Amino acid sequence: MTAQQKVFALIMSAGLFLLIIELVRRRRLAEEYSVLWLLTGVVIAALVIWYDLLEWLTRLIGAVTPTTTLFIFGIIFLMLINLHYSVKITKLTSQVKNLAQKIAIDENEK
């Protein structure tokens, strides 16, 4: 990894970290979700600082290049985020249905 790539990755990591803190401060992102995104920024910074760790992970999973490793972990991360949001949406859908039924029953009783 060239020095320019490392600087860019560290700037992106720091930018992500600052963006998440600002979103939490403005109450546009809940604290429970901010931990995941802050952890993502820390992992990106760690992989940039300890590039040997990324190379070790590349050898461990049998990938050809470190870029492939980052891509694979990025896809896995996005799949887990989508699964998490699907679980949340399912829960909220059930709650909305239950509330609508309760309101209908209350209005019918009046």
Salt bridges, closest charged atoms under 4 A:
GLU22 OE2 - ARG25 NH2 2.71
GLU22 OE2 - ARG26 NE 2.49
GLU32 OE1 - LYS88 NZ 3.69
